[in-house]
Amino acid sequence: MSTLQLDQVANTTLNANGNGSVSLSPSSSRTVWNVTTIAVAGTSVASVPSATASLGSLQLGGTWSGTNDADNVSVTVWPGQSIVVTWTGGDPGASASAYVYGTVATTGSS
């Protein structure tokens, strides 16, 4: 088994209602994420969105400042699972990004 640094990002453009979401997940059936931080950033100015992160029905964190904030978490993301980050109430057309940090373990053979 090898362990590497996890540093993934997903981007979206908020819709006409100022809402959007992204999904982040392991890219291989041989990788497991151990997530320690989820961060959000965005370009909304007039209406600062809130952002929430979840893994299935488990809410991992949230922020009233969905344009520049982070939450410390401790969660394992297995193949087939996804962290979903959702923004609400931002500027229509604004960019939003979610980042996950931690470690990624690779196991087994291909």
Summary of the structure (lengths in Angstrom):
residues: 110
radius of gyration: 14.4
end to end distance: 12.4
largest distance: 49.9
contacts: 356
relative contact order: 0.41
helix: 0%
strand: 63%
